[in-house]
Amino acid sequence: MRVVKIIMDDIKELCGVIEWRKKRAPAESPRLGEIAGKIIENRLLPQYTRFGGLIELWGQLLPRELSEHSRLEDIGGGCLKVAVDSPSYLYELQLCGPELLEEVQKHCPRARITEIKFRAG
């Protein structure tokens, strides 16, 4: 009889532990796809909406040769930063800078670009 009581006490204790663990079980964790979707929706999509047209426009504004030797590097604080792979192309783009800025402002007003900086790199 005593052994049965010990076993019954152990079973009760085990049931208590199981119930405690069920209560402590973490909520279902979010899935990677859901997290990625939220990041795209909340961060990347607004940025693309604002600057996506600018990327396309840049390729259209420049002759193919200049376009091949330059790339948009950064956009922030109203400044468009462009890396150019050769000093001669850098000079050429700097000469065209005011006209490029005017076209960017005209065709992509949502980007709010007030300055274009060119750098060798």
C-alpha positions in Angstrom: 0.0 0.0 0.0 2.8 2.3 0.8 4.4 1.8 -2.6 1.1 2.6 -4.3 0.9 5.9 -2.3 4.5 6.8 -3.4 3.7 6.0 -7.0 0.4 8.0 -6.8 2.3 11.0 -5.3 4.9 10.8 -8.0 2.2 10.7 -10.7 0.5 13.8 -9.2 3.9 15.6 -9.0 4.6 14.6 -12.6 1.1 15.9 -13.7 1.8 19.1 -11.9 5.1 19.6 -13.7 3.5 18.9 -17.1 0.7 21.5 -16.3 3.4 24.0 -15.2 5.4 23.4 -18.5 2.2 23.9 -20.6 1.6 27.2 -19.0 5.2 28.3 -19.5 5.4 27.2 -23.1 6.3 30.1 -25.3 3.7 31.4 -27.7 4.2 30.3 -31.3 7.1 32.2 -32.6 6.7 34.2 -35.8 7.9 32.6 -39.0 10.8 34.0 -41.0 8.5 34.7 -44.0 6.2 36.8 -41.9 9.1 38.8 -40.5 10.6 39.3 -43.9 7.2 40.4 -45.3 6.8 43.0 -42.5 10.3 44.4 -43.1 9.6 44.7 -46.8 6.2 46.3 -46.3 7.3 48.7 -43.5 10.8 49.6 -44.5 11.8 48.7 -48.0 8.6 49.4 -49.9 8.4 53.0 -48.8 12.0 53.5 -49.7 11.6 51.9 -53.1 8.4 54.0 -53.7 10.4 57.1 -52.9 13.7 56.3 -54.7 12.9 53.5 -57.1 12.1 55.9 -59.9 15.3 57.7 -59.3 17.4 54.6 -60.0 15.6 54.0 -63.3 15.8 57.7 -64.2 19.6 57.8 -63.6 20.1 55.1 -66.3 18.0 57.1 -68.7 19.6 60.5 -68.1 23.1 59.4 -68.8 24.6 58.2 -72.0 25.4 54.5 -71.9 29.2 55.0 -71.5 28.8 57.3 -68.5 26.2 55.1 -67.0 28.5 52.1 -67.2 31.2 53.9 -65.3 29.1 55.3 -62.5 26.7 53.9 -59.9 24.4 55.4 -57.4 26.0 54.8 -54.0 23.8 56.4 -51.4 20.8 58.6 -51.0 20.2 60.5 -47.8 19.6 64.0 -46.4 18.7 65.3 -49.8 22.1 64.2 -51.2 22.5 61.7 -54.0 26.0 60.2 -53.9 27.4 58.8 -57.1 30.6 56.7 -57.3 32.6 57.0 -60.6 35.3 54.5 -61.6 37.6 56.9 -63.5 38.8 60.5 -63.0 37.9 61.4 -66.6 34.3 60.3 -66.1 34.2 61.9 -62.8 35.1 65.2 -64.3 32.6 64.8 -67.1 29.8 64.0 -64.6 30.8 67.0 -62.4 30.4 69.2 -65.5 26.9 67.8 -66.1 26.0 67.9 -62.3 23.7 71.0 -62.3 21.7 69.7 -65.3 21.5 66.2 -63.8 20.3 67.7 -60.5 17.6 69.7 -62.3 16.3 66.7 -64.2 16.3 64.5 -61.0 14.3 67.2 -59.2 11.9 67.6 -62.1 11.2 63.8 -62.6 11.6 62.5 -59.0 10.3 65.3 -56.7 9.4 62.7 -54.0 13.1 61.9 -53.6 13.8 65.5 -52.5 17.3 65.6 -53.8 19.0 69.0 -53.4 22.6 68.0 -54.2 24.5 65.4 -56.2 28.0 64.5 -55.0 30.4 62.6 -57.3 33.4 60.7 -55.9 36.1 58.5 -57.4 35.7 54.9 -56.3 
